[in-house]
Amino acid sequence: MRAVLGRSRRRDAGAARRCPSLPMRRCAWPLLRLPARAGLLLRHGGATAPRLRPAAAASSSASSNGGDGASRAPDTSLFVPVPLKPVSDAAEEDVGAELTRPLDKGEVLKNLNKFYKRKEIQRLGVENGLDARLFHQAFISFRKYIMESSSVSADLHIILNDICCGAGHVDDLFPFFLRHAKQIFPMLDCMDDLRKISDLRLPPNWYPDARAIQRKIIFHAGPTNSGKTYHAIQRFLSAKSAIYCGPLKLLAHEIFQKSNDANVPCDLVTGEERVYANEDARQAPHIACTIEMCSTNTPYEVAVIDEIQMIRDPARGWAWTRAILGLCAEEIHVCGEAAAIDLVTELMYTTGEEVEVRNYKRLTPLTVLDYALESLDNLRPGDCIVCFSKNDIYSISRQIEARGLECAVIYGSLPPGTKLEQAKKFNDPDDPCKILVATDAIGMGLNLCIRRIIFNSIVKPTINEKGEKEIDSITTSQALQIAGRAGRYGSSFKQGEVTTMHRDDLVQLKEILNEPVRPVKAAGLHPTPEQIEMFAYHLPDATLSNLIDIFVSLSQVDGLYFVCNIDDFKFLADMIQHIPLNLRSRYVFCTAPLNRKEPFVCTMLLKFARQFSRNEPLTFDWLCRHTKWPLAAPKNIKELVHLEAVHDVFDLYLWLSYRFMDMFPDAVLVREVQKKLDDIIQVGVCNITKLIRASQSAAAPGTADVSEDFPLSRTKRNTRAISDRHGAKSTEAHSVAVEVPGERRAKNLKAYQSATRQEDLKSYGHGSLANRLLREGLLTQEMLRQLESEWQDQHRNGRYGLGSKRGDQNSSKEMGKKKK
């Protein structure tokens, strides 16, 4: 150390002759120079350089992962730098310039660039939590701050002046650079705390009330229509106090009604509704609720958790995890697929609780037929055609009614009341409606008297994380859940049947149904408001979306859990980021249950948040003005879809009214008009084929005014991947919006395409094309005359529709001959 300081003094003495201003601040030099000593020592061997490493950064790379001895490196691409404005007008005199001299910005820039290129500095940055990305961003900000500031702190000014005069080394800048880096990346100083907050490895410990009692876990395992839920509900009804937790409002409402009909007072609790069994609004000992609404603080004798296999759901799985770990009940009855037994047993092992498994078999036989339906002419009473898009529902329901048959329609975006009315219509033996067209929404929540399930296809469109359309085969679990709705115990059909619309799909369906259901391997988790608030305390300048990203990046889970998908949460967080809200309110708005593919609903949430931020109550009149209530019955499909969106907006208002009662004061009035809207939508659904015809009449010939579930503009076209994977020599004529991994998916996809084309040919029967289209309701006489007129005009002008390319080629040849 003495040798190092001796060399430093000799160098400073030489620098004093070159830099006259140096003696002026000799008295201040030892004190101001002290923070840079570590950089000075780094230049002479670096043995003590690691002393610069702060405690938080040091411990962040030490063991915090329990078993493996090292924590996962954070995803630094999520670290958004806090803007640090350069000093434009110094509030006080430039002390550094008085002690030395004004800085030569040209020389400063050269030395800053030398500092950036030093390998030793980069290594020291890594040791202090600055990887290559953060180091680069921090340096750019540091350089900009120095170069654009009219003055800098006295100690930094003196160090820069020393370096420019040759009396210092660029390494001496590191302490100032690190200080600046921590200002723009505050997470560097609190990484250890952030890791502790986002440590999700022991979820059972989050529920001390449940851990304080010894609970008995009973797993009722079996397929659809096996009576597993019935036995659990019998125990629910016989208990002194109990709670039922289901995945859907329809299921919670069903248990609510059954309980009260059995003279067991039961309250209904959903995100949008509270219904008390007692007239004085006193809480009943029994509660039927959607699973997100269950209380983990109230003690019960019995709890029933339905559809436990949904604990693996990428969006909602956290609610089942919270219920099974946190409910304070002496007995917990879990109902669902046998595929979840092992996971539930493992989870309960971590809490010290044993699981009793009761297995059930299907009460009525289910037969997979050896033949496909192939034509809608072969439909029979009690048939249910399952589609995976609204457009298929519209098309098939239109074709069914063109054959003189009535059909009920059920799909996911319909209000619960409309779904129940359609189910009632289909189940009523005195109603002429004997055919049901539905999506997989019938998989749970509705009791339906179905004799035969007919899969219109066995591929289901989805949207991947990039927002692109993909088509994938349904899973074994999904197929069993849907097929199991046929032949319900206690209905007029003593056995169920299942088949497909197209012959090619039937072989694939049998393969899917014969495969074992994949075991449920992990349970979902989601950050709580308290955890996010603690994150925000450490990172006050970060947006909520960025906080969630950093939380997930740093989170640690063991093999039994996974962090649920947060894309919807982040979408809403980004959408309302510009609106001034406190963190807790912002979090609540971002957890609102809405479909982000509905622009009108998203726009209304934005308006809700903006009005809320102004502290102005959202009254009934305000809501009617923005939704243009009252609304008329729909005249076409587009208007029906809009009415469904308005119903969702009313649901959103009611959901927020139970979280901000003062700001959403008119829940009673909104619920009344929502019931009226439900009736209007029911009328529209009953006349759905008329709406389809009206939509097509209003559209141009050959086009339909029916919105796709998945916009084609965001569809990924990739037939080459499928062709290459199977050695195909030519691409399909029709592009497919999917990148399909695995042989079966590609086979399903080709079968889906060919079957679709075959159905188009078969469904129109015999006779001329015009007659067939007229009979199916796809054309009117007026449209036919218009088509004939347009065709004649095009024929006169040399345009031949599909043959236009050939005409263009011929005309180009003629032009070539003329030129020659």
Secondary structure, 3 states (H helix, E strand, C coil): CHHHHHHHHHHHHHHHHHCCCHHHHCCCHHHHHHHHHHHHHHHCCCCCHHHHCCHHHHHHCCCCCCCCCCCCCCCHHHCCCCCCCCCCCCCCCCHHHHHCCCCCHHHHHHHHHHHHHCHHHHHHHHHCCCCHHHHHHHHHHHHHHHHHCCCCCHHHHHHHHHHHHCCCCHHHHHHHHHHHHHHHCHHHHCHHHHHHHCECCCHHHHCHHHHCCCCEEEEEECCCCCCHHHHHHHHHHHCCCEEEEECCHHHHHHHHHHHHHCCCCEEEECCCCEECCCCCCCCCCEEEEEHHHCCCCCEEEEEEECCHHHHHCCCCHHHHHHHHHHCEEEEEEEEECHHHHHHHHHHHHHHCCCEEEEECCCCCCEEECCCCCCCHHHCCCCEEEECCCHHHHHHHHHHHHHCCCCEEEECCCCCHHHHHHHHHHHHCCCCCCCEEEECHHHHCCCCCCECEEEECCCEEEEECCCCCEEEEECCHHHHHHHHCCECCCCCCCCCEEEEECCHHHHHHHHHHHHCCCCCCCCEEECCCHHHHHHHHHHCCCCCHHHHHHHHHHHCECCCCEEECCCHHHHHHHHHCCCCCCCHHHHHHHHCCCCCCCCHHHHHHHHHHHHHHHCCCCCCHHHHHHHHCCCCCCCCCHHHHHHHHHHHHHHHHHHHHHCCCCCCCCCHHHHHHHHHHHHHHHHHHHHCHHHHHHHHHHHCCCCCCCCCCCCCHHHECCCCHHHHHHCCCCCCCCCCCCCCCCCHHHHHHHHHHHHHHHHHHHHCCCCCCHHHHHHHCCCCCHHHHHHHHHHHHHHHHCCCCHHHHHHHHHHHHHHHHHHHC
